[in-house]
C-alpha cells in the first residue's frame, strides 16, 4: 500500500472518530385528552464530545450547550420536546 493510501485511511479513521452525532428536536402536539396528535421539527443539532450546537429549522435561533440534556431543557420550556438521533 502506498504512503498516500495509508494516509488516506488514517484520515478516514480520524474523521470517523471525531464526527459529531446529528440529532433533531421535535415539538410534540397533544389533544385535549393528552393523546399525541402531531409533531413539528423545530431544530437540528450536532453533538460533539464536549458540546452541543443547534440551529432552528426557520433560522431564527441557535445555541450551544454543554450536553444534549441541557439543550433539551431549553426546548422543553413551555412545550413538550423530543430528541431524535438521525
C-alpha angles and dihedrals in degrees: 000000000000123000090246092052091049091049090048090054090048090053092049090052092046093053093044091054094047099039115123121234116250119226140171130217118215128189110221123221122211133194127229093279094047096260119143109255103169149327139226126211104232106167147010122217144187120216111207124184093263106022147018125228126189140179127197118245091239092050094240097115145028136169150173127225137174094242144007089252091058092047091051091051087058091053093043094065108113095350143049112260132188129200119220120190109222 
